[in-house]
Amino acid sequence: MSITFTVEDGYFNENETFPPDLNPNTIACRLKPLENTVALILCLIQITNFLLAIPGNLLVGLVIWTSRQVLTSSDVYLFHLTIADGLMALTLPFFAVDLVQGWLFGDFMCKLLWVVFEANFYTSIIFLACISVDRFLVIVHANETDRSHMRRCSRLLCAVVWALGWALALPALFHDAKFDVDLQRYSCTETFDIGSSTGWRVATRAFQHFCGFLVPLMVMMVCYSITIARLMSTRGFQKHRAMRVIISVVMVFLLCWAPYNVTLMVDTLLRAELITFDCTTRMSVSAALKLTFVLALLHSSINPFLYAFVGEKFRKKMMLLLRKVRQERMSGSRFSRSTSQTSEGTGTVL
């Protein structure tokens, strides 16, 4: 008995056939796991990203929350963005382990983590677009903008974004934990059991490319281009600081998400057989998806530094919060010392 392989949606499945087929064109194009060193490095990057993203987003969220009486609409979007990035960061340890050991967490966690990841992937990018629109309205249409009305609308819009993000993430339920014959370990991958798997995959991928990258990117580019043009026509040093933040926002977004989305588009075209299948290309794209996926996730830890620590207003709010905490600790320490002295004078044991 021999084993030959057939192509199905870009992958090879084993089928028992007689007699042996030794044609080199039909020999299996087996996908290989990443080399141990590369997998370990990517795993450490994921863990480091997790350790930076969680406290970074918590700090940003805390600073914004303590200033909630004077929040602008951009602050509201930024607060919800930190929640989305923080929830996305919670999935990082699981994906880090998957890089080294394969999927060890079962079918339920496979579905749950991918739904959480994709929901917050959509919401974070849409919130980035909301911030760009808000900056556009505040700077370009400053005289026509009602700030109080924008704040009220921003809270309603945030609820809509969350609902939309979770709705767009529902196709992630097609992920299943299955044993990969090529990799010789379990993996958490898309499995479409209804109709044409290729059709479903192309449709969901196209939707993801369109709603999760191209549309938000177009909104950001248009809004920020007009905003920069308006800032260039104004006088004062503040415009240079604003332009620096705006350019940084667009560049980091592109550097983190563009490689992953472009690689995912190539993978989609391969699966739809719109690009001629080639074993070397298939394996290169598979490895590139893992690498660019790790790069894209870095956005969740960079966001707090980019939107918060670069902004002068945030730094002032953070310093006020730290000063307030320090004063409360000092007053608590003085109260503790005075209580201790009183207790010692009266013979009370604390």
Secondary structure, 3 states (H helix, E strand, C coil): CEEEEEEECCEEEEEEECCCCCCCCCCCCCCCCCCHHHHHHHHHHHHHHHHHHHHHHHHHHHHHHHCHHHCCHHHHHHHHHHHHHHHHHCCHHHHHHHHHHCCCCHHHHHHHHHHHHHHHHHHHHHHHHHHHHHHHHHHHCHHHCCHHHHHHHHHHHHHHHHHHHHHHCHHHHHEEEEEECCCCEEEEEECCCCCCHHHHHHHHHHHHHHHHHHHHHHHHHHHHHHHHHHHHCCCCCHHHHHHHHHHHHHHHHHHHHHHHHHHHHHHHHHHCCCCCCCHHHHHHHHHHHHHHHHHHHCHHHHHHHHHHHCCHHHHHHHHHHHHHHHHHHHHHHHHHHHHHHHHHHHCCCC
